[in-house]
Amino acid sequence: MGTGIPLGYMLARSRRIFKHQMAAEFRNKEIDLSFEQFVILKLLNSNAEFIQQDLADRLQKDKSIIVRHINCLLDHQFVVRITNKEDKRKKNLALTHNGIEILNRMNELAVDVSNKLLSGVTEHELEIFKYVLTKIQDNGDTDEEMYNCGNKEK
């Protein structure tokens, strides 16, 4: 379908631009966390019980990378480990009050970055864009729950 710029390239570039814009905003607001740590906080806020392996699976990242991110979040006291009720060997991860507060600040920045990047895009164009993205995801037979970042309504 068309000979223009490949879709995969456009999607990856758009994600990279968003990620870099978010990182810049975090630095500007003196938030010493990465985009990946933001995603982890969002997942932990989704009502699901996660252990480190679950996060590694969900984010399709090596467990050692996830451990480094979690250790940073623990050091900042944004998450805690809680013993799993069914399996005492497992430790669930949960947001602390500080974690919820920083996530709320980061979510506000995400809205600001999204609005900046969508300047000049009409509501109609945005709806079409979302519709097309949904079709691509459906066609890819992706398990949406697996990649959902836990947009829990407040």
Secondary structure by P-SEA (a helix, b strand, c coil): ccccccaaaaaaaaaaaaaaaaaaaaaaacccccaaaaaaaaaaaccccccaaaaaaaacccaaaaaaaaaaaaaaccbbbbcccccccbbbbbbcaaaaaaaaaaaaaaaaaaaaaaccccaaaaaaaaaaaaaaaaaacccccccccccccc
